[in-house]
Amino acid sequence: MATLVVNVPAPLPSLSAAMVIPPVVLAPTVPPEFSVTLLSASNEIKPEPESIAALVVMVCASAAAAQTPQEKEASRNATREKLRQLLAVSGPKKGIGIDFRQSDKQPYNFVGVKRDGLVNSDAIEVVIGVTNDETIGFRIYPHIKSGYINLNKAKDAAGLMRTLLHLSDSNFLYWGADTTDDVFAGYTFTLESGFPDKAIEVVLYSIAPLDGFVGQMRPFVDGGTASQ
């Protein structure tokens, strides 16, 4: 009877600790009727930038939608209190000089009036509102002859509107008219990056200089001239 002799190779030493895996995808063992193509790691699939942008928008929208009405109100209240504290400290500062108070009609608005140091305006009314959409908006209304500057009452409405457009192009604050056609200067903050305390103070310091731009409007408002 023949004897079958099988030589078993000695086990190889483990090299796992020193092994460097090359940048390829290793395929598992498959039956011979299947073929496997190995892809280099450099051949990665890269999504289009438009797809990434759409995904970011969807994620942000989902996060915003997940916020309950109670959470939105709590966030709005917290922002209002931060704004209240900032206005209490910054309002009296030299160069601002406005005493702000909470509005009786709209509890998320703070209102104040600047009267000193003005030569073209009788007063400058300031309304600062905390919205339900995580923004803080400024509406700054100059007063002439104890009233608002109104497009419908202006001596030259077209000239006034043209001036507002030019000022919006060159000013830090933008100019516009509300739904009643009263002219205002404005600025809007979004709160994605937190409460913008320093930036809000910059806008507060920008209120008094608006009086000079009101002087540029006077010829179109009432036929007057700018005071120096």
Secondary structure, DSSP 8 states (H G I E B T S, - for coil): ---------------TTT----SB-------TTS-----BTTS-----HHHHHHHHHHHHHHHHHHS-HHHHHHHHHHHHHHHHHHHHHHTTSTTT----EE-SS-TTEEEEEE-TT-SS-SEEEEEEEE-TTSEEEEEEEEEETTEE-BGGG-TTHHHHHHHHHHHHHHSSSEEEE-TT-BEEEEEEEE-TT---HHHHHHHHHTSTTHHHHHHHHHHHHTS-----
